Amino acid sequence: MDFFNEGLDSLCDDLKGYLDSLTVSNTIRNLHPSFNRNLSSLFANSENTTTLSHTDLSNHRSKSDDSNGNLPVSHLEETLNDQSLSNLHGKHVTSETISNVNTLNGSSTINDHASFYNKLSLLCNNKRYKLENEVISTLLKHEKELSEFSIDLNHSNSTLELIERALSNQYKMLEVSCTNIKKLHDESKDISHGLENRKKLVEKLQEFVKDVIITPAMIRSLCGDAINEEYVGLVEEFEKKVERIKTKYRDKEYPAVEFTKIQIKKLELVLIRRIFDFLSMEISNLAVPKVNIQLMQMTRFSSYRPLYKYLTNFPDYTNDLKKLYVYTMKKTYSHLFENYLNSLESCFEKERCRDTSYILKVRTPEVVKRLNKTISYYDLDGRDKILDDFNSQPMLPTGLKPGSIKKELIVKSYFKLLVDTCATELGFLRSFFGTSFTTTNTTGPSTTTANVNRPERAMLKEMFSEVFEVISFNMKTYFRGSFDFVALGLIYSVLRFNRRTLLHKKITFFESEMYELETLAYERSSYILKEVHGLIVKATRNPQITTIFTWTPAPFVVNASHILMVILRINEYTNRFNSHLVQLLEALRDMIDRCSKRLDPNKNAVFVINNTAPLVEVLDRVSNTADYTTETFNLEAYSAWMKLELDSNLAFYSNYLLTEFVSDLINLMSRKEDEDEEVDVTPKKTLTLATEALEYRTICMEFIENYNERIVLIKNLVMQAFPYGPTTTLVNKNVFDSFHKIYEKFYKVIMEMFKESPSDWLAKMPNPSEFKN
């Protein structure tokens, strides 16, 4: 209740201080607008102030507090001043006027204030008393409920005490349980560690047994079982045990290890003897006739590789096995390759040329037709196809007929088989006998590892030494007596190719022997080329005129052209024969120049065509002439000169031959061309045209009757003058091309002349396409 007294007194004090501070007299209604409204609603009727409700007073009090709390004193002063001055709005206000107003209204203002305070105090006291009574009555109404609540609250306190005591007891029990659980956890942890240690101990024991202990069953199997794949597995397991004892348990004096070492010593003696005897027997089986050596190596020996690996711990036994294998395979391969070479040699075709002087022998067309398809002893005749299939499979002797294969095919097949066998055998030696190891070089700033030469290369060289001696002796014998330059050139290419193949396969131990054979082949080929060049120079130095007439073509020219073809064909493998090619070409050019000067034009044309056509055919195949050009010789210029000589003489011979057999057509067409070139446009007389038509008709009738005979005669003359097949074809082509041009013009003139008066004979005229070669 003191709150109301204190609040009312402070409110009154504040209001009185405010009003006393005003310099201008005011009524309660001239206060701040918000405050004025609150008081106006409260004291709208001064007589009814005593009947205001507590709610109205509360609302009034709260609003007045808010207004006064929100409005500062300065604002209130300004408001009052503005309100007082507003009554004088629009008038001239002076200081005297203001002072007079204050004097008149001073006494009335004080009385109004005192009356307001008294009313307000009375109102507040009434409200306070009423509120106190309401509160007291309300408390009395709820006294029973409060008493019951107090009793319930006391019961709750006792219940809480019981709960707290129970919780305290439970907490103590939980502490005891936690202590017991912790003890159990520690004990279970100890048990777990013990079990884990036991497990590790068991694993270690099992590993120890597996690493060291040799069971009686293993001993019985190693000593008595048959050697097969299962036996190989037992040997590998035994070898692992031995290796572990020597490394892992070397410095550990276990009783079981010491006992196992004794058992190992006994077993090693048995195993070494059994494995050595078994592998020795398997190696000896390779020498059995008709056995597939490569198949045996890939299957049986590959599966028995661990047995040999076990023996590597005893070098004496492995060295004996290597020696036995080398000895066995040396004899086996020597026998097989020698039989293979003998089988091929039995089908060898004898050479056509036994001496270089054969290139000077003239062979008549009848002899050529009966014995050979060529007059040359050095015709490739498809023999150079081996240069394109070096990697083809070697020939099998079965099914070959005697005299059916050339020497180069024998060499190619033999070396193909030898190279493939060496590569296969080297792979087997590396996989079965090979032992790779490294050496450390510490001389430099860092350690490096280098491969050591393996002994299997020496084994391979020893195995195939006799095989190579067989072919080496055979070829050296052949080189000493051969005059077949084609075979020598192709063999030279075969040797170079196989030597490169062996180098590519890292097989270098026959390098010197292969190079020696290459050198012998080249030297023999060079000897033959020098002999051929010397014979050509000697035969063409000062020949008789009758001899020149027989050179249609000269046999040495055809032989030389084929020799040139061989040199060009093997040029991709060697260019060592290029100098011989230049010498031959220069000698043939000098021969043609000297002989041409001694012949009349007709015979000279026949001679030049016969002896230049084979050379031009070869020179047209040269793709890179720069490879054969020297300081004194230009192959491109030589080819151009040879081609020009051939073309000019072909044209001369064609004109000569056609003049003999179709001179009537040639003369008629020449006259026709002359008439067409004349400028005179005077039309011919009817009699002249009839005479000309009769002349053309007579010539056509004669041509129809004997044109087949003329063609046969031309071909026979060409055949007699040019017996060499390719040259015959070339001359026939040029002759009949010229004849076709002449007859085509004649045929067009005839068709134009008699197109308006067709006759039966006109349909019998042959078509020009029949004469086109």
C-alpha positions in Angstrom: 0.0 0.0 0.0 3.0 2.3 0.5 3.4 2.1 -3.3 0.3 4.1 -3.8 1.2 6.8 -1.2 4.7 7.2 -2.6 3.6 7.3 -6.1 0.9 9.8 -5.5 3.1 12.1 -3.5 5.8 12.0 -6.2 3.2 12.7 -8.8 1.8 15.6 -7.0 5.3 17.0 -6.3 6.3 16.7 -9.9 3.1 18.3 -11.1 3.3 21.2 -8.6 6.9 21.8 -9.6 6.0 21.9 -13.2 3.1 24.3 -12.7 5.1 26.6 -10.4 7.9 26.9 -13.0 5.6 28.3 -15.7 6.2 32.0 -16.3 2.8 32.4 -17.8 -0.5 31.7 -15.9 -2.2 28.6 -17.3 -5.1 26.5 -16.5 -5.1 22.7 -16.3 -6.5 22.6 -19.8 -3.5 24.5 -21.3 -1.0 21.8 -20.6 0.6 19.5 -23.2 -1.9 18.1 -25.6 -1.4 14.5 -24.6 -1.5 15.3 -20.8 -4.4 17.6 -21.3 -6.4 14.8 -23.0 -5.7 12.4 -20.2 -6.8 14.8 -17.5 -9.7 15.9 -19.5 -11.0 12.4 -19.8 -10.5 11.9 -16.1 -12.0 15.2 -14.9 -14.6 15.7 -17.5 -17.0 16.5 -14.7 -15.5 17.7 -11.5 -18.6 16.8 -9.6 -18.3 13.1 -10.7 -14.7 12.6 -9.8 -15.5 10.5 -6.8 -17.3 7.9 -9.0 -14.4 7.1 -11.2 -13.5 3.4 -11.4 -10.3 1.9 -10.5 -9.7 0.9 -14.1 -10.2 4.5 -15.3 -7.7 5.7 -12.7 -5.2 3.0 -13.7 -5.6 3.9 -17.4 -5.2 7.5 -16.6 -2.2 6.9 -14.4 -0.5 4.7 -17.0 -1.1 7.1 -19.9 0.0 10.2 -17.9 3.1 8.3 -16.9 3.8 7.4 -20.5 3.3 10.9 -21.6 5.4 12.4 -18.9 8.0 9.8 -19.4 8.2 10.4 -23.1 8.2 14.2 -22.9 11.1 16.1 -21.5 10.7 19.3 -19.5 12.0 21.5 -22.2 9.4 20.1 -24.6 6.7 20.8 -22.0 7.9 24.4 -21.5 7.9 25.0 -25.2 4.4 23.6 -25.6 3.0 25.8 -22.8 4.6 28.8 -24.2 3.3 28.1 -27.6 -0.2 27.5 -26.2 -0.2 30.8 -24.4 1.1 32.6 -27.3 -1.4 31.1 -29.6 -4.2 33.2 -28.0 -2.4 36.2 -29.3 -2.0 35.0 -32.8 -2.2 37.7 -35.3 -1.7 40.5 -32.8 1.3 42.6 -31.9 2.5 41.3 -28.7 4.7 43.3 -26.4 6.5 42.7 -23.0 4.0 44.9 -21.3 1.1 43.0 -22.5 2.6 39.7 -21.2 3.4 41.1 -17.7 -0.2 42.4 -17.3 -1.6 39.1 -18.1 0.5 37.4 -15.5 -0.5 39.9 -12.8 -4.2 39.4 -13.4 -4.2 35.7 -13.5 -1.7 34.9 -10.7 -4.2 34.6 -7.8 -6.7 32.5 -9.6 -4.1 30.0 -10.8 -2.9 29.1 -7.3 -6.4 28.4 -6.1 -7.1 26.1 -9.1 -4.0 24.2 -8.4 -4.8 23.6 -4.7 -8.3 22.4 -5.5 -6.9 20.0 -8.2 -4.5 18.5 -5.8 -7.0 17.9 -3.1 -9.4 16.1 -5.5 -6.6 14.0 -6.9 -5.4 13.0 -3.5 -8.9 12.0 -2.4 -9.4 10.0 -5.5 -6.2 8.1 -5.1 -6.9 7.2 -1.5 -10.3 5.9 -2.3 -8.9 3.7 -5.0 -6.3 2.4 -2.7 -8.7 1.5 0.0 -10.9 -0.2 -2.5 -8.1 -2.2 -4.0 -6.8 -3.3 -0.5 -10.3 -4.6 0.3 -10.5 -6.5 -2.9 -7.1 -8.1 -2.4 -7.9 -9.1 1.2 -11.2 -10.7 0.2 -9.5 -12.6 -2.6 -6.9 -14.0 -0.3 -9.5 -15.1 2.2 -11.5 -16.9 -0.5 -8.4 -19.0 -1.5 -7.1 -19.6 2.1 -8.3 -23.3 2.0 -6.7 -23.9 -1.3 -3.4 -22.4 -0.1 -3.5 -24.5 3.0 -4.0 -27.7 1.0 -1.2 -26.6 -1.3 1.1 -26.1 1.6 0.2 -29.6 3.0 0.9 -31.1 -0.5 4.1 -29.2 -0.7 5.3 -30.6 2.7 4.4 -34.1 1.5 6.3 -33.6 -1.7 9.4 -32.5 0.3 9.3 -35.7 2.3 8.9 -37.8 -0.9 11.8 -36.0 -2.5 13.9 -36.8 0.5 13.0 -40.5 0.2 13.9 -40.4 -3.5 17.2 -38.7 -2.8 18.1 -41.3 -0.3 17.2 -44.1 -2.8 19.2 -42.5 -5.5 22.1 -42.2 -3.2 21.9 -45.9 -2.3 21.6 -46.8 -6.0 24.6 -44.6 -6.9 26.7 -46.5 -4.3 25.5 -49.8 -5.8 26.4 -48.6 -9.3 29.9 -47.6 -8.1 30.4 -51.1 -6.8 29.1 -52.6 -10.0 31.4 -50.4 -12.1 34.3 -51.5 -10.0 33.4 -55.2 -10.6 32.9 -54.6 -14.3 36.3 -53.0 -14.6 37.9 -55.9 -12.8 36.1 -58.3 -15.2 37.2 -56.2 -18.2 40.8 -56.3 -17.1 40.6 -60.0 -16.5 39.0 -60.6 -20.0 41.6 -58.4 -21.6 44.3 -60.5 -20.0 42.6 -63.7 -21.2 42.3 -62.2 -24.8 46.0 -61.4 -24.8 46.7 -64.8 -23.6 44.6 -66.4 -26.4 46.2 -64.1 -29.0 49.7 -65.1 -27.8 48.7 -68.7 -28.0 47.4 -68.2 -31.5 50.7 -66.6 -32.6 52.6 -69.3 -30.9 50.6 -71.9 -32.8 51.2 -70.1 -36.1 54.9 -69.8 -35.3 55.0 -73.5 -34.5 53.1 -74.3 -37.7 55.5 -72.1 -39.7 58.4 -73.7 -38.1 57.1 -77.2 -38.9 56.4 -76.1 -42.5 59.8 -74.5 -42.8 61.9 -77.1 -41.2 60.3 -80.5 -40.5 60.6 -83.1 -43.2 57.9 -85.6 -42.7 58.4 -89.4 -43.2 55.9 -89.3 -46.1 58.0 -86.7 -47.9 61.1 -88.8 -47.4 59.5 -91.9 -48.8 58.1 -90.0 -51.8 61.4 -88.3 -52.6 63.3 -91.6 -52.4 60.9 -94.0 -54.1 58.1 -92.3 -56.1 58.3 -92.1 -59.9 59.5 -88.8 -61.2 56.5 -86.8 -62.5 54.8 -83.5 -62.0 53.9 -84.3 -58.4 57.5 -85.4 -57.7 58.6 -82.0 -59.1 56.4 -80.3 -56.6 57.9 -82.3 -53.7 61.4 -81.3 -54.8 60.4 -77.7 -54.9 59.0 -77.9 -51.4 62.1 -79.7 -50.2 64.3 -77.1 -51.7 62.4 -74.3 -50.0 62.8 -76.1 -46.6 66.6 -76.4 -47.2 66.8 -72.8 -48.2 65.0 -71.6 -45.1 67.2 -73.7 -42.8 70.3 -72.3 -44.5 69.1 -68.7 -44.2 66.3 -68.2 -41.6 67.5 -70.7 -39.0 71.2 -70.7 -39.8 72.3 -69.3 -36.4 69.6 -70.9 -34.2 70.5 -74.1 -32.4 67.1 -75.7 -32.3 67.1 -79.5 -31.7 64.5 -80.0 -34.5 66.7 -78.0 -36.9 69.7 -80.0 -36.1 67.9 -83.2 -36.6 66.4 -81.9 -39.9 69.9 -81.0 -41.1 71.0 -84.6 -40.7 67.9 -85.8 -42.7 68.7 -83.2 -45.4 72.2 -84.5 -45.9 70.9 -88.0 -46.4 68.1 -86.9 -48.8 70.4 -84.7 -50.9 72.6 -87.6 -51.9 69.6 -89.6 -53.0 67.9 -86.7 -54.8 71.0 -85.6 -56.7 71.6 -89.1 -58.1 67.9 -89.6 -59.0 67.5 -86.2 -60.7 70.8 -86.4 -62.5 70.1 -89.9 -63.9 66.6 -88.9 -64.9 67.7 -85.7 -66.7 70.5 -87.6 -68.4 68.0 -90.1 -69.7 65.7 -87.4 -71.0 68.6 -85.7 -72.8 69.6 -88.9 -74.4 66.0 -89.4 -75.6 66.4 -86.3 -77.8 68.8 -88.3 -80.0 66.1 -90.8 -80.9 65.3 -90.7 -84.6 62.2 -88.8 -85.8 61.6 -87.3 -82.3 60.2 -83.7 -82.3 63.0 -81.9 -80.5 61.2 -78.6 -80.1 58.1 -80.2 -78.8 60.1 -82.2 -76.2 61.8 -79.0 -75.1 58.6 -77.0 -74.8 56.7 -79.7 -72.8 58.7 -82.2 -70.9 61.9 -80.2 -70.3 59.9 -77.1 -69.3 58.0 -79.1 -66.7 61.3 -80.5 -65.3 63.0 -77.1 -65.0 62.7 -77.1 -61.2 64.7 -80.4 -61.0 67.6 -78.8 -62.9 67.2 -75.7 -60.8 67.7 -77.8 -57.7 70.9 -79.3 -59.2 72.3 -75.8 -59.6 73.3 -75.9 -56.0 75.8 -78.6 -57.1 77.8 -77.2 -60.0 79.6 -80.4 -60.8 76.4 -82.2 -61.7 75.0 -79.3 -63.8 78.2 -78.9 -65.7 78.0 -82.6 -66.6 74.4 -82.2 -67.7 75.4 -79.3 -69.9 78.2 -81.2 -71.5 75.9 -84.2 -72.1 73.3 -81.9 -73.7 75.8 -80.2 -75.9 77.3 -83.4 -77.0 73.9 -85.0 -77.7 72.5 -82.1 -79.6 75.7 -81.5 -81.5 75.6 -85.0 -82.9 71.8 -84.9 -83.5 71.7 -81.5 -85.3 74.8 -82.4 -87.3 73.2 -85.6 -88.5 69.8 -84.0 -89.2 71.2 -81.0 -91.1 73.6 -83.1 -93.1 70.8 -85.4 -94.2 68.7 -82.4 -95.1 71.4 -80.9 -97.2 72.1 -84.2 -98.9 68.4 -84.6 -99.7 68.3 -81.1 -101.3 71.5 -81.6 -103.2 70.1 -84.8 -104.7 67.5 -82.6 -106.4 70.0 -79.9 -107.5 69.7 -78.8 -111.1 73.0 -78.7 -112.9 74.2 -75.3 -114.1 73.9 -74.4 -117.8 77.2 -72.6 -117.9 80.5 -74.3 -117.1 82.7 -71.5 -118.3 82.4 -67.8 -119.0 83.3 -68.5 -122.7 79.7 -69.8 -123.1 78.6 -66.2 -123.4 80.2 -66.0 -126.8 78.5 -69.1 -128.3 75.8 -68.5 -130.8 72.7 -70.6 -130.2 70.3 -70.9 -133.1 66.6 -70.3 -132.7 66.0 -74.1 -133.1 68.4 -74.9 -130.3 66.9 -72.3 -128.1 63.4 -73.5 -128.7 64.4 -77.1 -128.0 66.6 -76.6 -125.0 65.8 -73.3 -123.5 63.4 -70.3 -123.7 66.3 -67.9 -123.9 69.7 -67.6 -125.5 71.2 -66.3 -122.2 72.9 -68.3 -119.5 72.1 -65.7 -116.9 68.4 -65.2 -117.3 66.6 -64.7 -113.9 63.6 -66.7 -115.1 61.7 -66.0 -111.8 64.6 -67.1 -109.7 64.8 -63.8 -108.0 61.4 -64.4 -106.2 63.4 -65.7 -103.2 64.4 -62.1 -102.5 60.8 -61.4 -101.6 60.2 -64.4 -99.3 63.2 -64.9 -97.2 61.0 -65.7 -94.3 59.0 -68.4 -96.0 59.2 -71.9 -94.7 62.2 -74.1 -95.8 61.6 -76.7 -98.5 60.8 -80.2 -97.6 62.9 -82.8 -99.5 59.9 -85.1 -99.8 58.2 -84.8 -103.2 61.1 -83.1 -105.0 62.3 -84.4 -108.3 65.9 -84.7 -109.3 67.2 -81.6 -111.1 64.3 -79.5 -110.0 65.8 -76.9 -107.7 68.6 -74.3 -108.0 71.5 -73.8 -105.7 70.1 -70.5 -104.2 67.0 -72.3 -103.1 69.1 -74.9 -101.3 71.1 -72.2 -99.5 68.0 -70.2 -98.6 66.1 -73.3 -97.2 69.2 -74.5 -95.3 69.9 -71.1 -93.7 66.2 -70.5 -92.9 66.1 -73.8 -91.0 69.4 -73.1 -89.3 68.5 -69.6 -88.2 65.1 -70.6 -86.8 66.6 -73.6 -85.0 69.4 -71.5 -83.5 66.8 -69.0 -82.2 64.6 -71.7 -80.8 67.5 -73.5 -79.2 68.9 -70.3 -77.7 65.5 -69.6 -76.1 65.4 -73.1 -74.7 69.0 -72.8 -73.3 68.1 -69.5 -71.6 64.9 -70.9 -70.1 66.3 -74.3 -68.9 70.0 -73.9 -68.4 70.2 -70.1 -68.0 71.2 -68.6 -64.7 71.1 -64.8 -64.6 73.2 -63.0 -62.1 74.6 -59.5 -61.7 77.8 -57.9 -60.6 78.1 -54.7 -58.7 80.4 -51.9 -59.9 81.3 -49.6 -57.1 84.1 -47.7 -58.8 81.9 -44.9 -59.8 79.9 -42.4 -57.7 77.0 -44.8 -57.6 76.5 -48.5 -57.7 75.6 -50.0 -61.1 74.5 -53.5 -62.1 75.8 -55.1 -65.3 74.7 -58.4 -66.8 77.4 -61.1 -67.1 77.7 -63.0 -70.3 75.8 -66.2 -70.0 77.3 -69.6 -70.8 74.4 -70.7 -73.0 75.8 -68.8 -75.9 79.0 -70.9 -75.8 76.9 -74.0 -75.5 74.9 -73.0 -78.7 78.1 -72.2 -80.6 79.5 -75.6 -79.7 76.2 -77.4 -80.7 76.0 -75.9 -84.2 79.7 -75.7 -85.0 79.5 -78.9 -87.1 76.2 -77.9 -88.6 77.8 -74.7 -89.9 80.9 -76.6 -91.0 78.7 -78.8 -93.2 77.1 -75.9 -95.2 80.4 -73.9 -95.1 82.3 -76.8 -96.8 79.5 -77.3 -99.3 79.4 -73.7 -100.3 83.1 -73.2 -100.5 83.2 -76.2 -102.9 80.4 -74.7 -104.9 82.1 -71.2 -105.1 85.3 -72.7 -106.4 83.7 -74.1 -109.5 80.5 -72.2 -110.2 80.0 -69.9 -113.2 76.3 -69.2 -112.5 76.3 -65.5 -111.7 72.6 -65.5 -111.0 73.0 -68.1 -108.3 76.0 -66.4 -106.8 74.3 -63.0 -106.7 71.2 -64.5 -105.0 73.2 -66.5 -102.6 75.1 -63.4 -101.7 71.8 -61.7 -100.9 70.6 -64.7 -98.9 73.8 -64.7 -96.8 73.5 -61.0 -96.0 69.9 -61.3 -95.0 70.5 -64.2 -92.7 73.6 -62.6 -91.2 71.5 -59.5 -90.3 68.8 -61.8 -88.9 71.3 -63.5 -86.6 72.6 -60.2 -85.4 69.1 -59.0 -84.7 68.5 -62.1 -82.6 71.7 -61.4 -80.7 73.4 -64.5 -82.2 76.9 -63.3 -83.0 79.1 -66.4 -82.7 78.9 -67.2 -86.4 79.5 -63.6 -87.6 83.0 -64.3 -88.9 82.0 -67.5 -90.7 79.0 -65.8 -92.3 81.1 -62.8 -93.4 83.7 -65.2 -94.9 81.0 -66.9 -97.0 79.7 -63.5 -98.1 83.3 -62.5 -99.1 83.8 -65.7 -101.1 80.5 -65.2 -102.9 81.4 -61.7 -103.8 84.9 -62.6 -104.9 83.6 -65.4 -107.2 80.9 -63.1 -108.6 83.5 -60.4 -109.3 85.8 -62.9 -111.0 83.0 -63.9 -113.3 82.1 -60.3 -114.1 85.7 -59.5 -114.9 86.0 -62.6 -117.1 82.8 -61.6 -118.9 84.0 -58.0 -119.4 87.4 -59.3 -120.7 85.8 -61.6 -123.2 83.5 -58.9 -124.5 86.3 -56.5 -125.0 88.5 -59.2 -126.7 85.6 -60.4 -128.9 84.6 -56.9 -130.1 88.1 -55.4 -130.5 88.3 -56.1 -134.3 85.6 -58.5 -135.4 85.1 -59.7 -139.0 82.2 -58.4 -140.9 80.7 -61.8 -141.2 80.9 -62.2 -137.5 79.0 -59.0 -137.0 76.2 -60.2 -139.2 75.7 -63.2 -136.9 75.3 -60.9 -133.8 71.5 -60.7 -134.2 71.7 -60.1 -131.3 75.2 -60.9 -130.1 75.0 -63.6 -127.4 77.2 -61.7 -125.1 74.8 -58.7 -125.3 71.9 -60.8 -124.1 74.0 -62.4 -121.4 75.3 -59.0 -120.3 71.8 -57.6 -120.2 70.7 -60.4 -117.9 73.8 -59.9 -115.7 72.9 -56.2 -115.5 69.4 -57.3 -114.4 70.8 -59.4 -111.6 73.0 -56.5 -110.4 70.0 -54.2 -110.4 67.8 -56.8 -108.6 70.3 -57.4 -105.7 71.2 -53.7 -105.4 69.0 -53.2 -102.4 71.2 -55.7 -100.5 74.5 -54.6 -101.8 76.0 -52.0 -104.2 79.4 -53.5 -104.5 78.7 -54.6 -108.1 77.9 -51.2 -109.4 81.4 -50.6 -110.8 81.1 -53.9 -112.8 77.8 -52.6 -114.2 79.4 -49.4 -115.5 82.3 -51.4 -117.1 79.9 -53.7 -119.0 77.8 -50.8 -120.3 80.8 -48.9 -121.5 82.2 -52.0 -123.3 78.9 -52.6 -125.0 78.6 -49.0 -126.1 82.1 -49.0 -127.6 81.2 -52.3 -129.4 78.0 -50.8 -130.9 79.8 -47.7 -132.1 82.6 -49.5 -133.8 80.4 -52.0 -135.5 77.9 -49.5 -136.7 80.5 -47.6 -138.7 81.3 -50.7 -140.7 77.7 -51.5 -141.9 75.4 -50.1 -144.5 72.2 -48.3 -143.2 69.9 -51.3 -143.6 72.2 -53.8 -141.9 73.2 -51.2 -139.4 69.5 -50.7 -138.4 69.1 -54.5 -137.9 72.4 -54.7 -135.9 71.6 -51.7 -133.6 68.0 -52.8 -132.9 69.2 -56.4 -132.1 71.9 -55.2 -129.7 70.3 -52.2 -128.0 66.8 -53.5 -127.4 67.9 -56.0 -124.6 69.9 -53.2 -122.9 67.2 -50.6 -123.1 64.8 -53.1 -121.6 67.1 -53.4 -118.6 67.9 -49.7 -118.3 64.2 -48.7 -118.3 63.9 -50.5 -114.9 66.6 -48.4 -113.2 64.8 -46.2 -110.7 67.7 -44.2 -109.3 70.4 -43.6 -111.9 72.5 -41.5 -109.4 73.6 -44.7 -107.7 75.4 -45.8 -110.8 76.9 -42.5 -111.9 80.7 -41.9 -111.6 83.0 -39.1 -112.5 83.4 -40.5 -116.1 80.0 -42.2 -116.5 76.5 -40.9 -116.4 73.9 -43.6 -116.5 71.0 -41.2 -117.3 72.8 -39.8 -120.3 73.8 -43.3 -121.3 70.2 -44.5 -121.2 69.0 -41.5 -123.2 71.6 -42.2 -125.9 70.7 -45.9 -126.1 67.0 -45.1 -126.2 67.5 -42.6 -129.0 69.6 -45.1 -131.1 66.9 -47.7 -130.7 64.0 -45.5 -131.6 65.7 -44.0 -134.7 66.7 -47.4 -136.1 63.2 -48.8 -135.4 61.7 -46.0 -137.4 64.2 -46.5 -140.2 63.6 -50.3 -140.3 59.8 -49.9 -140.2 59.9 -47.5 -143.2 62.3 -49.7 -145.1 60.1 -52.8 -144.6 56.8 -51.1 -145.4 58.2 -49.6 -148.5 59.0 -53.0 -149.8 55.5 -54.4 -149.1 53.0 -51.6 -149.2 54.7 -49.1 -151.5 51.5 -48.7 -153.5 49.6 -47.5 -150.4 52.5 -45.3 -149.3 52.9 -43.7 -152.8 49.1 -43.2 -153.1 48.8 -41.5 -149.7 51.9 -39.3 -150.4 50.3 -38.1 -153.6 47.0 -37.5 -151.9 48.7 -35.4 -149.2 50.5 -33.4 -151.9 47.3 -32.7 -153.7 45.6 -31.7 -150.5 48.4 -29.2 -149.8 48.0 -27.5 -153.2 46.2 -24.1 -153.1 44.4 -24.7 -156.5 40.7 -25.1 -155.9 39.8 -25.8 -159.5 37.5 -28.8 -159.5 38.7 -31.9 -161.2 37.2 -33.0 -164.5 34.9 -35.9 -164.6 37.3 -38.0 -166.6 40.1 -37.4 -164.1 37.9 -38.4 -161.2 36.9 -41.6 -162.9 40.5 -42.5 -163.6 41.4 -41.8 -160.0 38.5 -43.9 -158.7 39.6 -46.8 -161.0 43.1 -46.6 -159.7 42.0 -46.7 -156.1 39.6 -49.6 -156.9 42.4 -51.5 -158.5 44.8 -51.0 -155.6 42.0 -52.0 -153.2 41.2 -55.2 -155.1 44.9 -56.2 -155.1 45.2 -55.4 -151.4 42.1 -57.5 -150.6 43.6 -60.4 -152.4 47.1 -60.5 -150.9 47.1 -58.4 -147.7 47.3 -61.6 -145.6 50.4 -62.8 -147.5 52.0 -59.4 -147.1 51.5 -59.6 -143.3 52.9 -63.1 -143.1 56.0 -62.1 -145.1 56.6 -59.1 -142.9 56.4 -61.2 -139.7 58.7 -63.8 -141.2 61.3 -61.2 -142.2 61.1 -59.7 -138.7 61.5 -63.1 -137.2 64.6 -63.9 -139.3 66.2 -60.5 -138.7 65.4 -60.5 -134.9 65.4 -64.0 -133.5 65.5 -62.8 -129.9 61.9 -63.0 -128.6 61.5 -59.6 -126.8 63.2 -57.8 -129.7 60.9 -59.6 -132.2 57.9 -58.4 -130.3 59.2 -54.9 -130.1 60.0 -54.6 -133.9 56.6 -56.1 -134.8 54.9 -53.6 -132.7 56.7 -50.6 -134.3 56.2 -52.0 -137.9 52.5 -52.6 -137.5 51.9 -49.4 -135.7 53.4 -47.6 -138.7 51.4 -49.8 -141.1 48.2 -49.1 -139.2 48.7 -45.3 -139.6 49.2 -45.6 -143.3 46.2 -48.0 -143.9 43.9 -46.0 -141.6 44.4 -42.9 -143.8 43.9 -45.0 -147.0 40.8 -46.6 -145.6 39.2 -43.3 -144.8 39.9 -42.0 -148.3 38.3 -45.1 -149.9 35.2 -44.9 -147.6 34.8 -41.2 -148.5 35.4 -41.7 -152.2 32.9 -44.6 -152.7 30.3 -43.8 -150.0 27.7 -42.8 -152.7 28.4 -45.8 -154.9 28.8 -48.8 -152.6 30.1 -52.0 -154.1 30.5 -55.6 -153.0 34.3 -55.3 -152.9 34.1 -52.4 -150.5 32.8 -54.6 -147.7 35.7 -56.9 -148.2 38.2 -54.2 -147.1 39.8 -55.1 -143.8 39.1 -52.9 -140.8 42.2 -50.8 -139.7 41.9 -52.3 -136.2 43.1 -55.6 -137.6 46.5 -54.2 -138.2 46.9 -52.6 -134.8 49.4 -54.6 -132.8 
